[in-house]
């Protein structure tokens, strides 16, 4: 294999984790001490970027104050060498702008803006919403394209328009349209991050800059190994790492909500003291825990 270094531009790191939000055992409060310990653990195990208040972080259940306290705590815990991005997108443009401006005061490295969910605006509405948020601060922005949750995908023309904004730097893609992404990457300066763990390797092979992963907080070193193999054009090694990750991805992503599985797995690893969720999520049941334990053990992650 060639040793040519083919690393793409990485405005938001390479190995990113969509971090869970640790809660107190009754689920009533965010456990900031546990969040800081988890953030440090993640960065010590292969990750160079953390996204807080995303889907896996149970963002819809967090108050604005909790989101700001969480982002501040993680920023303080990991230091400036680790990329920290906060999810600020909601279905309300004005609310999202307020969140963006408050988060911009915390010394973060970027903002994640999800396609406005539930409201189902037109593509023109999406452009107006996203542009207003992006223009409200000087922080670089990662778009979050996840129609399975937002109900609407970002259209090709919308991405082309948004890519003209100098603050909009990247797309976290969870809709699995690799062809559309290839068109966008070939025609704009937008970079892509895989937002679907089962497709991390295909995304990297078509030019994605990195990943924002649920599994990364459980198996970050394996994902780093895969990315480094792609960087040096060693597809054999990349496939080997990918195949070792398959049972873990299957267990965490395909049998229960990712936030539930990730917390349960971190508890099984001894990283979190418990796996409390905030409703409407409920913790993993006995069968789900047994499946997770088997997968983690098989991958050497316990």
N, C-alpha and C positions, 0 to 999 in steps of 0.2 A: 504494500500500500504506500502511496505517496505521503510525505510528511508535510505537504503544503498546508499552511495555515490559512483557512478560508473563513475566519470568523466574521460575521456580519456586524453592522452597527448595532449597539445595544444601549439605547437610552434608558432602559429600565432593568439593566442587569441581564443575566442569562438564565439562572436557575431561581425562579421566583415561586414563592409559596403563597397561596390564598389562605391566610392563617385563620384558624378557629379563634373564637373569642371565649377564653376561659371565664366561667361564672362561679359564684359561690355555690355551695352544694344545694341550696334551695332555689338557685336560678334567679334570685332577685337582684343581684348586683354583679357587675363585672369585677372579676378578681384581677386587679392590676398587677399584683405581685406575681401571680401565676402567668399572666400575659408576658411580663418581662422575662421571666425564666424560660418560657416557651420560645420567645423570640430569640434569645441567646442560644438556646438549644438548636433551633432551626439553622442559625447561621454557622454553628459549629459542626453541622452535619450536611454541608454541601450547598446551602442556599446563599445567594448574594443579593436577594431582593425579597421583600415581604409586602404583601398587600393586606391591609386591615380594612375592616368594615365592607367586605365583599359578600358574595353569596354564602360562602363557607363560614364567614364571620357572623352569620345571622343578622346582617345589617338591618333588615326591616324591623327587627325587634329591639334594636338599640335606640336609646334616646340620643338627641344631638349632643348633650353633655357627655354621655358615655362614649360616643364616637370620638370626641375631641380628647377626652382623658385617655382613651386607649391609644390613639395615634401619638399623643405626647409621651406616654409611657414607653411605647415600643421605640420611638425615636431616641429617647434617652438611654434605653437599654442597649441598643446595638451600635450606637455611635454613627459618625458620618460616613464611614466606609461602606455601610450597607444601604442599599436603596430601599426607601420606605415610601409606599404609595398608599393613599387613602381613598376609599370609595366615597364619593359625595353625590352621586347621581340618584335622583328620585323621580317620581312622576310629576313633580311640581317644579317648574323652572325657577321661580323665585326662591323657594326653599333650598334648592340645589345651589344656587348662587350664594346664599347665606352660608351654607356648609363649606363651599369652596373657599370663600374669603376667610372664614374662621380657621380652616385647616392650613391655609397659606401662611398663617402667623406662626406655625409650629416648626418651621425648618424642615419640611418634608421635601421629597424629591419629585413628587408628581401626584396627579389626581386621576382616579378611575371614574369614568362617566358611563354608566350603563344606559342603553337605549331605554327611554321612558316607558315603563311597564304599566299595564292596566289601562292607562288613558288611550292607548292606541292612536297616537297622532298620525297625520300624513307624513310622508318623507320630508315635505317642506317644513312641517312642524318639528320634526326631529332635527333638521339642520338648524332652525332658529333656536331651539332649546339648547342643543349642544354648543353652538357657537356662543350663545350668551354666557353659558357657564365657563367655557374655555377662555373667553375674553375678560372674565371677572377677576382673574389673577394672572401672575406671570409664570405660574408653574406649568411644566409640560404635562400633557394630557394623554392618557391611554383610553381609547374608546373600548367599550365592552359590548360586543355583538353576540347576544344570547337570546335568540327568538323563542327558544323553548320556555323562557321565563318572561320575556318582555312582550311576547305575542307578535312582534314585528321585527323582521331582519333589516339590517342596514343594506340598502340597495347599492348597486355598483355606482350609479350616478351620485348618490348621497356621499359615498366614501370618497369619490373623486373631488366633490365640492369641499368636504370637510378636510381633506388632505391639503388643501390650499392654505389652511390656517396654520401659521408658523408654530403655534403652541400645541397643535394636535400632532403628536409624533408617532403614535402606535395604535394598533388594534389588538385587543385580546379577543380571539375568535373562538366561539363555542357553537358555531352553526355548521362547521365541517364543510364549508364550500372552498375547497383548496383551489379550484380553478379561478373563482372570482378573486381570491387573494393573490394568486399568481399574476392576474391582470393588473391588480392594484399595485403590487410591488414592482412590476415591470414599468409602470407608467408614472409613479409618484415616489416621494421620499418616505411614505408611510412604511413602518416596519410592523411585522406581525409577531404575536406571541400565541402559542397554542394555549387555548383555554379548555381543552378536553384531553384528559390524561391518556385515554386509549389511542389518541392520534398524535401524541407528542413526536414520535419518530418521523412519521410522514410529514408533519409540519416542518420539522427541522430540515428534512431532505429537500423541500421545495424553497427553502430560504428563510424560514422564520428565524427571528433573532434569539428566541428562547421560549420559555414556558412560564405560565402562571398556574401552578399545580395544586390540587388538593392533596395528592399523594406525596408531594414534595416534603411535607412536614413529617412524614413517616419514613420516607425512603429517598431523602435528598441526595445522599452520596451516590446512589445508583443512577439517579437522574443526571447528576453532574458528570458521572462517568460516560453516560450516553451522549451528552452534549459535547463533551471534550473529544469523544471519538468522531462525531460528525465534523467537528472543527478541523480535525487533522485528516479528514476524508477516509477514515477507517470504518467503512460501513459494516464490516464483519463484526468488529468490536461493538459498534453501536447496536446492531441487531441482537447480539448476545445480552447486552444490558437491557434492551427492550424486552426480550423474552423473559428475563429474570423478573421484570416488573409486572408481567402480564397477570399472574395470579393475585398480586397485591392490588392492581388497578381493578381487576374483576371484583374482588371482595369489597373494596372501598366505594367504588363508583356505581355498581350495577345492582345492588341488593337493598339499599336503603339510601336516604339522603346523604350526600357527601359530608355535610357538617356532622351528622350523627356518627357516621363511620369513622371520620378522622378523629373525633374526640374519643371514641371508644378505643381506637387503635393506639392513640397516644396514652390513654390510661393503661392499656395492656402493656405498653412499653415502659411504664413507670414514669412517664414524662409529666402527665397531669394527675393530680390526686384523685380525680373522679371525672365523670363524663356527663355532668349535668347539662341539660338543654333548656332552652326557653321556648315555651309554647308558641306555635303549634307543633314544634318538633318534640318527640319523645325519645328517650335513650334507647340504644340497641337492646334487643331482647336476648335471651339466653342462646338461642340458635344462631342469631347474627354474631354474637360475641364468639361463639365456638368457631364459626366460619372464618372470622377475622383472625383469630388466634392461629388457626391452621395455616392460613395464607402467610401471615407474618413469620411464623416459625419456618415454613418451607423456604422463604426468601432470606432467612438468616437475620431477621430484623427484630427478634426478641432476645 
